Amino acid sequence: MDIRQSEREALIPFLDNVFNQQHEKQFVDNMPESVEQTWAFGAWIEDQLAGGIVGKRQYDTLHISLLGVDEAYQKFGVGSKLMQAMEKHAVQEQVKTITLTTKAYQALGFYLKQGYEVFGELEDVPMAGTTKYYLAKKISR
C-alpha cells in the first residue's frame, strides 16, 4: 500500500461513489433524494453590507457554515434577522434540523438565545485553550 497526498478534486468523485454505495445499501428501495443546495442571505443597511449568512442543505438538514456581522452593526439585531431569514427559508423548504458550530470566543450565547442547543463540544479545538461547540435546532417534525 502506498499512501500519497492527493488533490481534493481527484478524490471527490471516488469518495462520492463510496458514500453513494453506502446510502444505497442502507436505504435499498427508499433512498431519499439527495438535495444539496447552498443558501445565502445578506443584510444591507443604506447600501452597505452589514452581515451575511451561508448554509448548505443536504437531505432534511441545513448546516449554517458562516454567519458574520460587521462590528459597526453588531448589537442592532442584524445577526438575529439573518438567522430568522435562513430559518424561515428552511421551514418553507421542509428542512427539519439546522446545525452549526461556533467557538468559545465567538457567539455561543447568541445561538443559545436563538433556540439552538449544544449537543457536543471539543476542548482544545481548533487550538489549545479554546472549545468548539456543536449546536442544533429542530425546526419541524
C-alpha positions in Angstrom: 0.0 0.0 0.0 1.2 3.5 -0.9 -0.4 6.5 0.9 0.1 9.7 -1.0 -1.0 13.3 -0.5 -3.6 13.9 -3.3 -5.6 16.7 -4.9 -9.0 17.1 -3.4 -10.6 17.3 -6.9 -9.1 13.9 -7.8 -10.6 12.2 -4.7 -14.1 13.7 -4.7 -15.6 11.5 -7.5 -14.2 8.4 -5.9 -15.4 9.3 -2.4 -18.8 10.4 -3.7 -19.2 7.0 -5.2 -18.2 5.2 -2.0 -20.8 7.2 0.0 -23.5 6.7 -2.6 -22.9 2.9 -2.4 -23.2 3.1 1.4 -26.5 5.0 1.1 -27.9 2.6 -1.5 -27.2 -0.4 0.9 -28.8 1.4 3.8 -31.9 2.6 2.1 -32.3 0.0 -0.6 -35.6 1.0 -2.3 -36.4 4.0 -0.2 -33.3 6.1 -0.9 -34.2 9.7 -0.2 -33.4 12.2 -3.0 -30.1 13.9 -2.3 -30.9 17.6 -2.3 -27.8 19.7 -1.9 -28.3 23.5 -2.1 -26.4 26.4 -0.8 -28.4 29.3 0.5 -27.1 32.8 1.3 -28.6 36.0 2.7 -27.1 39.4 3.1 -28.2 42.2 5.4 -27.8 45.6 3.8 -28.1 49.0 5.6 -28.1 52.1 3.4 -26.2 50.3 0.5 -23.7 48.9 3.0 -23.3 45.2 3.5 -23.7 44.8 7.3 -23.7 41.0 7.6 -24.2 37.7 5.9 -25.2 34.1 6.4 -24.4 31.0 4.3 -25.8 27.5 4.8 -25.8 24.2 2.9 -28.8 21.9 2.8 -28.4 18.2 2.5 -31.4 16.0 2.7 -33.6 17.3 5.6 -30.8 19.2 7.4 -29.3 22.6 6.9 -25.8 23.4 8.2 -25.0 27.0 8.7 -21.4 27.4 7.8 -20.9 31.1 8.0 -22.6 34.0 9.9 -20.9 37.3 10.4 -21.9 40.9 11.1 -19.6 43.9 10.6 -18.5 45.2 14.0 -20.1 48.6 13.3 -23.5 46.9 13.0 -23.3 44.4 15.9 -25.9 44.7 18.7 -28.5 46.1 16.3 -30.3 42.7 15.6 -28.6 42.1 12.2 -27.5 38.6 13.2 -30.9 37.7 14.6 -32.6 38.9 11.4 -30.2 36.9 9.3 -30.9 33.8 11.4 -34.6 34.4 11.1 -34.5 34.7 7.3 -32.5 31.5 7.0 -34.8 29.6 9.3 -37.9 30.9 7.5 -36.5 29.7 4.2 -35.5 26.4 5.7 -39.1 25.8 7.0 -40.5 26.7 3.6 -38.2 24.1 2.1 -39.2 21.5 4.6 -35.9 21.3 6.4 -36.2 19.5 9.8 -33.0 20.4 11.6 -30.4 23.2 11.4 -26.9 22.6 12.7 -23.9 24.9 13.2 -20.6 25.1 15.1 -19.1 28.0 17.0 -16.0 28.5 19.1 -15.8 29.7 22.7 -14.6 33.2 21.6 -17.4 33.6 19.0 -21.1 33.6 19.6 -22.3 30.7 21.8 -24.6 32.9 23.9 -26.1 34.3 20.7 -27.0 30.9 19.3 -28.4 29.7 22.6 -30.7 32.8 22.6 -31.8 31.8 19.1 -33.1 28.4 20.5 -30.1 26.3 19.5 -28.9 23.5 21.8 -25.4 22.3 22.4 -25.1 18.6 21.5 -21.3 18.3 21.7 -18.2 20.2 22.5 -14.5 19.6 22.0 -11.9 21.3 24.2 -8.7 22.5 22.6 -10.2 22.5 19.1 -9.2 24.0 16.8 -6.4 25.1 19.0 -5.3 24.8 22.6 -7.2 27.0 25.0 -10.5 27.2 23.1 -13.6 25.0 22.8 -15.6 24.2 19.7 -19.4 23.8 20.2 -21.8 21.8 18.0 -25.3 23.1 18.1 -28.7 22.0 16.6 -32.2 23.2 16.4 -35.3 21.2 15.3 -37.5 23.5 13.2 -40.1 21.0 12.1 -41.0 17.4 12.6 
